[in-house]
């Protein structure tokens, strides 16, 4: 029982997956994707996080994020919530 109590927080924190980082995909466009954690149910929530990250990226260049395309998927049986966005900085 003691081992379970000690291991559970580590197991839950290890379930968050990193994003791809911002990747140039040509013609001044960028892509970023991410999977949510074990406790993230909404793909829209993951997508909102990605747009916030894209906005910070574009603001560093003195520009604003312009969405190009996006997809998201809610969590389900044996599946984490996830999202991908494509954007430009204008």
Beta strands, then each sheet from edge to edge (+ up, - down):
strand 1: 23-26
strand 2: 29-35
strand 3: 65-73
strand 4: 82-89
sheet 1: 1+ 2- 4+ 3-
end
